[in-house]
């Protein structure tokens, strides 16, 4: 490989032994030239820089920058079919949370952690409070339940519609989610909470209230708990879900 210096070393100043004078223009230029490398006269590559760039990871099948930047404007993106946690994935996840198909569910005759949901308006879920503390967690979605479309891979509990309570005093309700026990999920902080009063406020007119929770895989379990200042206070409710393709 024939090479030529990047630039001629000018401003040379020598000391009494004939070496370049430290700090002189020639000494500095030589240091820079040694660090960067030389130009290959056949290819025009700067050897030092080429060594570094050759070691960079392969960018993959990116045909042009414009092919990708066009997606910022009008071109389609992979969304939930693409790379999890990518920007396109997260934007599509948020969009689907607000513009999606929902399903509402009541309870089977005896809801458990395998089968809990039923398409009914006559059998609500019933959660019972403790004495100014949480009552027992009841299953509202089991491992064999799919509360959304058959083609969906994930869901979130999105809405709760309370239809009856024993008292006109404040209630707390939380939706718990996980794959183990409800106690394990509670310890891990895997739950979201709302409050309501049936005598006043949104539940008195039968308006569902939104639940915020992460998306979980189909086959995950969900439970509900309620809290009232009166022990054994019942809350009857239905709940709705959003589904996600990936």
HUVEN-V321278 format. One record per run of one state. SS is the DSSP state (~ for helix, > for strand, _ for the rest). FROM is the first residue (numbers start at 1). LEN is the number of residues. Records with the same first field share a line. If there is no record, write none. Layout:
SS = FROM-LEN / FROM-LEN
This chain:
_ = 1-2 / 5-9 / 15-5 / 21-4 / 37-2 / 41-5 / 55-10 / 73-6 / 82-5 / 99-3 / 108-9 / 119-6 / 129-1 / 132-1 / 135-3 / 142-12 / 166-5 / 179-3 / 188-3 / 197-5 / 206-3 / 211-5 / 218-3 / 229-5 / 245-2
> = 3-2 / 14-1 / 20-1 / 39-2 / 46-1 / 102-6 / 117-2 / 125-4 / 130-2 / 133-2 / 138-4 / 154-12 / 171-8 / 191-6 / 209-2 / 216-2 / 221-8 / 234-11
~ = 25-12 / 47-8 / 65-8 / 79-3 / 87-12 / 182-6 / 202-4
